[in-house]
Amino acid sequence: MTQSGSNSQSNSASAPTRAPFGARLTTVVSQRGPLCVGIDPHPGLLTQWGLADDANGLERFAMTCVEALADEVAVLKPQSAFFERYGSKGIVVLERVIAESQEAGAIVLLDVKRGDIGSTMAAYAAAYLTDGSPLAADAITLSPYLGFGSLEPALQAAEKSGRGVFVLALTSNPEAPEIQRALNGPRSIAQTVVDAAAERNAGVRPIGGIGLVVGATIGALGVDLDALNGPLLVPGFGAQGGTLSDIRTLFGKSLHNVLPASSRDVLKAGPEVFALRSEALRTRDAIVSATGHH
Ligand SMILES: O=C(O)c1cc(=O)[nH]c(=O)n1[C@@H]1O[C@H](COP(=O)(O)O)[C@@H](O)[C@H]1O
């Protein structure tokens, strides 16, 4: 089994089967460079790749991504909705993407953006963050808008099993500021999310397993990330207009924890495996030289 872990059964109810997520992520990023590629099988991309917009086309697309990227790129982020839209056949493909990417050494961040009342959150934690579940990934995205505390079952399941979470803090979409920049007493909502994550990550070495999502397109940071001690997933560069220079300017001394994420900008290089891999490596090298990451 690879260092990114697997969906294998745990030895006991409490023993983690793998190293803590922050340590695993740090190791893979130091080996492969700071890049997350999103596996987002948009219908338009399927067409562009000469594939049908059906479960067979999805499978071809997704497994080509795995073949091209899973043994080179640090983190792969399948977006669940693009698989769900094909029903059970799509979920079977998603299960394969998770398992085969992990076998090739990539960390799999399943983008499901979950957030629910505590008791239901426990069911999501069982589905995505618990050994033995066919959809268990190395990490998932979470939405904190039912209150950060409602995420507790997912945070506990992740910690217990060496998995991670990435909580939406400042998202890349234009509608985000009306909620995320709103004030909650003296702090913005986004800052309360940062502070809650920082509290959970305090003292964990090399970094904690509670990451945040901060889009490359947000303009100005407006939050203090100094105490976060966790990874920052940064989508929105490329297809959404964010640039590597935006990332460098935004994150300053938190730059070493930044994991830029790109989907369409890399995926449009397909369908040839070699071209797709080359585009991912070119993107990674551009990130390294723009951020001085390694
Ligand atoms: O959580 C995410 O991944 C995410 C958060 C965010 O603020 N903005 C954002 O674009 N994303 C996701 O990142 C991917 C961006 O895709 P591209 O714009 O094609 O690079 C999509 O899967 C989005 O759902």
The ligand as a Tripos MOL2 file, in Angstrom:
@<TRIPOS>MOLECULE
LIG
   24    25     1     0     0
SMALL
NO_CHARGES

@<TRIPOS>ATOM
      1 O1        -13.7510   23.6580   -2.8620 O.co2     1 LIG1
      2 C1        -13.3820   23.8050   -4.0250 C.2       1 LIG1
      3 O2        -12.6960   22.9730   -4.5680 O.co2     1 LIG1
      4 C2        -13.6730   25.0830   -4.6770 C.ar      1 LIG1
      5 C3        -13.8210   26.1750   -3.8510 C.ar      1 LIG1
      6 C4        -13.8740   27.4610   -4.3970 C.ar      1 LIG1
      7 O3        -13.9180   28.4510   -3.6960 O.2       1 LIG1
      8 N1        -13.8470   27.5830   -5.7560 N.ar      1 LIG1
      9 C5        -13.7480   26.5110   -6.5880 C.ar      1 LIG1
     10 O4        -13.6770   26.7210   -7.8010 O.2       1 LIG1
     11 N2        -13.7140   25.2480   -6.0620 N.ar      1 LIG1
     12 C6        -13.7020   24.0810   -6.9610 C.3       1 LIG1
     13 O5        -12.4890   24.0690   -7.6790 O.3       1 LIG1
     14 C7        -12.7250   23.6700   -9.0460 C.3       1 LIG1
     15 C8        -12.3160   24.8090   -9.9400 C.3       1 LIG1
     16 O6        -12.3150   24.4100  -11.2740 O.3       1 LIG1
     17 P1        -11.6280   25.2730  -12.4260 P.3       1 LIG1
     18 O7        -12.2160   26.6370  -12.3570 O.co2     1 LIG1
     19 O8        -11.9900   24.5260  -13.6610 O.co2     1 LIG1
     20 O9        -10.1360   25.2660  -12.1490 O.co2     1 LIG1
     21 C9        -14.1840   23.2850   -9.1150 C.3       1 LIG1
     22 O10       -14.2970   21.9050   -8.8700 O.3       1 LIG1
     23 C10       -14.8210   24.0590   -7.9900 C.3       1 LIG1
     24 O11       -15.9660   23.4130   -7.4430 O.3       1 LIG1
@<TRIPOS>BOND
     1     1     2 2
     2     2     3 1
     3     2     4 1
     4     4     5 ar
     5     4    11 ar
     6     5     6 ar
     7     6     7 2
     8     6     8 ar
     9     8     9 ar
    10     9    10 2
    11     9    11 ar
    12    11    12 1
    13    12    13 1
    14    12    23 1
    15    13    14 1
    16    14    15 1
    17    14    21 1
    18    15    16 1
    19    16    17 1
    20    17    18 2
    21    17    19 1
    22    17    20 1
    23    21    22 1
    24    21    23 1
    25    23    24 1
@<TRIPOS>SUBSTRUCTURE
     1 LIG1         1 GROUP 0 **** ****
